[in-house]
Amino acid sequence: MQVGMGSEPGVEGGPKGFVPPTPEELAPHFPQLEDLEFHGKGGMGAVYKARQKNLNRLVALKVLPPNAGRDPAFAERFTREAQALAQLSHPGILTIHEFGHAGGFYYFVMEFVDGVNLRQLLRAQRLSPREAMAIVPQICEALQYAHDRGIVHRDIKPENVLVDKQGRVKIADFGLAKLLGREGQSLPLTQSAEVMGTPQYMAPEQLERPLEVDHRADIYSLGVVFYEMLTGELPLGRFPVPSRKVQVDVRLGEIVLRALEKEPELRYQQARVFKTEVETVAQAAGSGSPAAAHASRPRANRSEARTTWYGPLALGLFLAGTLGTLALMSLSPREEPALVFGALALCLAVVFAWMSRRERLGRFVLFTVGGAVCLAGAIAAVSFSDPCADAPAGISRTPAAGAGPARIRSGASPAGSGKAGPANHQRIDGGFCGCAAG
């Protein structure tokens, strides 16, 4: 049974050098509790199952390592953390009943959950997509409640997700949370600039800029948990979408990938939106027959395959448009066909790059096309400037009559003039500029 705050039965991990006290050693310091039973050791201490005498209910007692109290600032941080937890009253969040200091130990007395944590569930069996889609919305709902009150969990992982025998989910261990002030100033619940959390589940900004973490870090961590529930693996390195590893709805892959965006601005901005997306897929899966789901799977695979080709296609169109335009301009005396071809190719490249903007190649093409357009605009502005603007003093700038469109030609008199000698005329695209000596 899982009794609270991210502990796990029989686990020998936890704080380095911390030896959990025996129930007999703790009993004299907690007269309000009886039947203490050691449950396990987690990241922030040891957890015991006990019975609260006056209310005759089962509770979870968590004691923190004694060396934590040696820090002079710890007592203040501990009190602030406990007060933050006390503000959370939600069915999906483990309730704290009491906190304090006794027998040299800082402790929490918390709600007892008769069930297992998600890690134990994953070890016992592979969760079906339907089971995963039943768990994730409950986590989202609890996170949204905490986020609305300025609390960021910062350590969402399977060990901190508890599931009771009725399938109800509770989030445990808000001990790594960060209480945000109303004006955006933060009250740190951990040591200054300390990176808190489990690296495999942490958002990139949580590793790089721990003091700038906001609620979107929890959304990223939940994306990692969701991916692991669907595939049984962590999304490390260049990982495939879930629908390529197991038979799941391709839309779930899109949801997971959005939650796992490296840039917080590209993720779901609220946990409630994440919840709605998952519930939409779950409802569609529940209303469809297995035969229909199996029939739609090849179409989903083909759609996904097309998506992966949008980036390379955008790059190919960009290169074809650029090189093709240069080749046509060098081979043809007219520039209009080359420019039209280049413009169409670049437009199509932008369209496909935008469709693959979540991939690195798509973003590269977007930035490259944007730079090329700016450069072409600058060159065009210089090329089509007044050719007579820099004519020497004493040279008139009166256009000659009858000039037709032609490419720049210098060193020859206008056709039909019947005059030879030094040329002081230039034919320009779209007109004739006669710069005659005054």
N, C-alpha and C positions, 0 to 999 in steps of 0.2 A: 504493500500500500504506500501511496505517495502522500506525505503529510505536510509538505510545504516548503516554499522558498528555495526551489532549485536543488535540493539535496537528493541524493540517490542511495538507496539501501546498499550497504556493503562496499561503497566506493571508498577507496583509500586516498583519493585526491584531496583537494582543499588546500587551505593555507599551509605553506611550508613549515614544518616543525611543529604544527599544532596537533596535540594529542587530545582528543575529546575527553572530557571528564566522564566518569561512569555515572549512571543514574543514582547510585548510592552517594556519590560525592555531591551531586546537585540537590538531592532531596532536602537537606537541612536548610538550604537557601531559598527554597520555593515551597513553603508550607501550604500555600493555596492549591498546590497540585499534588496528585497522587498517581500511583501506577506508572511512573516514568519508565519509558522504554526507548533505548537508543535506536534511532532509525537510520541515520547515515550522515555523511560529511560532505558538504558542498563547497562552493567557491568562497563563501563568506562565513563559514562556521559549521557547527554541528546541529542536527535537528533531532528532537525527541518527541515521541508521542506520549501524551499524558491526559489525565482527567482533571478538569477543574471542579473542585469540591462543591463550592457554593452554588454553581449552576448545573452541576452534574452533566457536563458535556465534554466530549473529546476535543482536545486542542493540540496544536503543534508548538513546542517550545524550541526556539532557535537561540543558541548562545554563540556569541562572536569570540574570536580568539583573544586571549588575555593581552597579547602584545599590541592589539589595536588601541587599547585604552592608554597606552604609554605616551601616545602623541597628545600633547596638551590641548590641541585644537579638536581632537576627536570627539570629545563629549559634546561640543557645540554642534559638530556636523551630525552626530548620531541623533541628537534631539531634533534637529531640523529635518533630518530624513524621516524620523518616526512621525513627526507632525505632518509632513507631506503625505505620508502613507495614510494617516488617519483621515485626511480629507477625501480619500477615495472610497466611495461606497457604491459598488457596482457588482452585480451578480457574476461578472466575468473577471473580477480582480480579487485575489486572496485578501481577506479581511484581517486587519491587525486589531487585536483586542486590548493589548497592554504592552508597554515597553518600560525599560528601566535598567538599573544596575544593581546586581546582587552577587555577593560572594566573589567579587573580583571579575564578574562577567557582565557585559552588556547583553541584553536579551530582548527578544520579541516573543509575545504569546499571540499565536495566530490561529486562524480558522483551520480546522482539520478537514482534509479532503480524502474521502474514501475512494481511491482509484490509483492511477498510475500517471507518470509523466509521459510526454510525447516520445522521448528518447526510448523509454522502455517499450512503448507501443511499437515503435519502428523496428526495434530489435526482435520483437516477438513475431512480427509479420509485416509484409508489404501492404501499405494502405491502398485501397482502391481510390480512383479519382473521385468517386462519389463521397467516400469517407473524408478525403482531404478537403473537398468543397464544403463539407458540413462543419469542419473545424475552423477553417480560415475566416469565414465571416464572423464567428464568435470572437476570435482574436481581434479582428478589425474593430468590432463594436466596443470592446473593452479599451483598446488603444485610443480610439476616438474620444471616449469619455475622459481618459487621462490627459490626452493632448489638449482638450478643451479647457482643462484646468491647469495648463502649463507644466505638466509632468511628462518627461521623456524617459522611457524605460532604459534605453541604451544597452540592453543585453538580452534581446529577444532570441531565444534558441530553444530547441526541443526540451531541454532540461527544465526550463522555466514555464512550460505550458503543461498544465495539469488537466487530466480528463477523468471525471468521476464515472461511476458505474452506469449512470444514465446518459453518458455521452456529453455532459455539460463541461464546458471549458473554463478554466480559470488561469489567469496569468499570475505567476509568482515572482518573487524577488525583484521588487522595485528598489532594492538597496543601492543600485547603481544609477538611480534616477537623478535628474537635474531639475531643480525647481526654477522656473523662469519668472522674473519679475514682470509686473504689469507694463513697465516702460521699456521692456526689452533687456534690462540688466539682469544678470544671472546670479543666483545664489548657489555656488558650487556645493554639492553634497559629497564630492570626492576631493582629493588633494589637487591643488592648483596645477593645471596643465597635464594632469595624469590621464593617460589613455585607459579608459575603462571599458570592459566588454570582452567578448570572445572573438579573436581575430577572424576566424572563418565566417562569422556571421555579421561582422562589422561593416558599415558603409565606408567607402573610400575616404570621405571627409572626416570620419570618426578617427581614422588612423593618422591622417595628415594634419587636420586642424581640430583637435578634440574640444577646444573651447568654443568652436563655432557650430557645434552640432545642434540640430533642431529636430522636430518630430519626424522629419522625412528620413532620418537615419533608422527609425523603427520600421518604417515602410520597407526600406531596403532589406533589413534583417528578416522581416516577415517574408519577403520574396525569396530569400535563401532557404528559409524553412519550408515554404511552399514547394520550391523546386526539389528539395530533398524528400518531401512527402510523396511527390509524384514519381520521382526517378530512383530514389534510394541512394542518390549521390549528391555531393556538393557542387555548386556551379563554379568550378575553379578554372582559371585560364580561359582558353577559347572553348567554351562549353556548347554543346548542341542544345537546341530547344527541346523541351520535354517530349513533344510529339515525334521526335526522331529516335528517341530511346524507348519509349513505351507507347502503347496505344491509348492516347488521350486526345481530347478535342484540341484542335490546333489553336483555338481561341484561348485556351488556358496558357499555351506557350506565349502568346502575345501579352497576356496579363502579367505573367512572370517576368518577361523581358522588360516590360515597362517598369515594374517595381525594382528591377535590378539595374536600371540606368545609372551610369557613373555620376552624371550630373544631377544634383537634387532637383533642378528645375524641370527635368524631363520625366521624373517619376510622377506617380500619383501624389497630388499635393495634400490630400486628406485620406485618412484610413477609410472613411465612409464611402468614398468613390471606389476604392479597392474592393470593399465589401459588395457594393452594388454590381460591379463587373463580374465578380465570382458568382454571385447569386443569379445573375442573368444567364450565365452558362449552365449553372446547375438546374435552373428551371427548364431551360431548353432541353437538357439531357433527360430530365425527368418526364417531359411530355412526349419525347420521341421513342419509338420502338427500337429494340436492338438491331433489327434488320435495317431500319432507316439509318441508324448510326453507322453500321458497317458499310452501307452503300455510300454514305457521304465521305467516308475516310479517304478513298482514292482522290476525290476532288479536293479535299483539304491538302493532301500531299502535293498535288499538282500546283495548287495555289501557293503553297509554301515554297515549292521549288522555283516558281516564277519570281517570288519575292527575293530570293537569294541571288537571282540574275539581274535584278534592277541596277545594282551598283556597277557591275562590269559593263552592262549595256550602256549606262550613262557615260562611263569613261570612254567606251568605244565611240559613241556618238560625238563626244567632245573632241577626241583625236581626229575622227573623220572630218568633222566640220572645220577644224583648224587647218589640217594639212590639205584637205580637199579645196578649201577656199584659196590657199596660197598657190596650189597647183593650177587651178582654173584661171586665176589672175595672171599667172605667168604664161599660160598657153593661149588665152583669148584676149583679143583687143578690147573687148567690152568687160567692164567690171560688174555690171548689174547681176548677171547670172551667178557669178561667184559669191557675191554678197548675199543674195537670196538663199543660195544653198547653205552658206555658213550660218545665216540667221536661223534657218529651219533646224539645222543639226544642233545648234546650241540650245534652242528652245526645247527640243526633245530631250537633250541631255539634262537640262534643268528639271524637266518633269520627272524623269526616271530617277534622278539624283534625289529629288524631294521625296519620292516614294520609298527610297532606301536610306532616308536621312538618319535612321537609327543605327545604320552600319557605318563603320569608319570610312569605307570607300565612298559611300554616298555623300558624306559630309565633305570629304576631300574634293569631290567633283564640284559640289556647290560652291565652295570657296574658290576653286580654280577658275570656274566659269565667271564668277563675280569679278575676280581680278582681271581676267582676259577682257571682259566687257569694258571695265574701267580703262584699261590700257588702250583698247581699240578706240574708245571715245576720245581719249587724249590725242592719239595719233590723227584721228579724223579732224579734230578741231584745228590741229596745226596744218594739216594738208589742205583744208578748204579755207584757210585764211586768205585775205586779199593779197594776190601775188604782186601787186604794184605798190604795196604799202611801204616797201623799202627802196623804192626807185630813187635814184639820185636827184638832187635839186636841179631844176631846169627841164625835167622830163614830165610831160603831161600824162594824165591818167584817164584819158577819154577813150571809152570802148569804141572800137572800130565797128562800123555798120556791116551787117550781113554776116557776122561771124556765127558759125554753127558749132554744135558740140563736137569736140575732138579732144584727143589727149595732148598733153603739153609738148609743144614742138618749138625748139629755139634754133636760131642760126639760119632761118629762111624767111623770105618775105611772104606775105599772104598770097595765096594762089591767084593767078590771073593779074597780078600787078604789073608784070612785064618789066620789073626793075630788079637789077642785081645790086650787089653790094652788101655791106654789113647790115645785119638784121637787128632791128630794135623793136621787134614785135614778138609776142608769145601767144600761142593758142592754149587756152585753158579749158578744161572740161566745163561745158555749160555756157561758154562765151568766149569772146575774143577781147583781150586787153591790149590796146595799142598804146605803147609807151613811146611817143614820138618826142624827138628833141624839140625843145621850145624854140 
